[in-house]
Amino acid sequence: MAPSADVAEGAEIGDGSQVWHLAQVREGVRLGEGCVVGRGAYIGTGVQVGRNCKIQNYALVYEPAVLGDGVFVGPGVVLTNDTYPRAVNPDGSLKSASDWDAVGVRIGDGASIGARAVCVAPLSIGAWATVAAGAVVTRDVPAHAIVAGVPARRVGWVGRAGHPLRQDGQHWLCPETGVRYEEHDDTIREVVAA
C-alpha cells in the first residue's frame, strides 16, 4: 500500500493487490487477489471486487457495487448508487444515510468501463462487455456488448480479447483470436465446433 493510501481497518485486501497514492478503500470492502487501485480512486463501504481487477486513477466506485473477476474500471469512471439523489429531505432537513436505500452497479467478469463513463445505478453490465469512454449508462448492458453515447446504446459486439467483432456471414468473428460467435437471446455466445 502506498503511504498516502487510506485503507480502512475492516477492508480485506487480497494477496498481491496494490492500492496507490491518495486512494481510499472503505470498511467492509473485499478486494480480490492481484488487483490495482489507482491514485485517488474511491472504493465505497462494502464494495465487492473480484480478482485481477484494475480500478484506475480517480474512479469512484460507490457501494453496493459488485465487480467480477478481471474487470477494468477506467480513469474518472463513476459507478453511482442513488436513483433520485437529493441533499435534503422534502422538509428541508439534511439527508442522512438512513434516509435512502443505496442501489448498485454489478459488473460481470472481464468487462471494461472506459474513462469518464458514468454508470447510473441500478444496473448490470454483462461479462466481457465494453462501455466506451464518456458514455452514460442508464440501463443494463448485455454480455459482450459495446455501448457508447449519452445515453449509451449498443453499437457492436466484443470478444474476450477486447476487439470489436466483425460480422462474417451469420456469425461474428474476433479479429484477434479467430473465435466465432453467434447472436442468441440479446447477446452472443461462442460457436462450438461439432
Order of alpha helices (4+ residues) and beta strands (2+ residues): beta-beta-beta-beta-beta-beta-beta-beta-beta-beta-beta-beta-beta-beta-beta-beta-beta-beta-beta-beta-beta-beta-beta-beta-beta
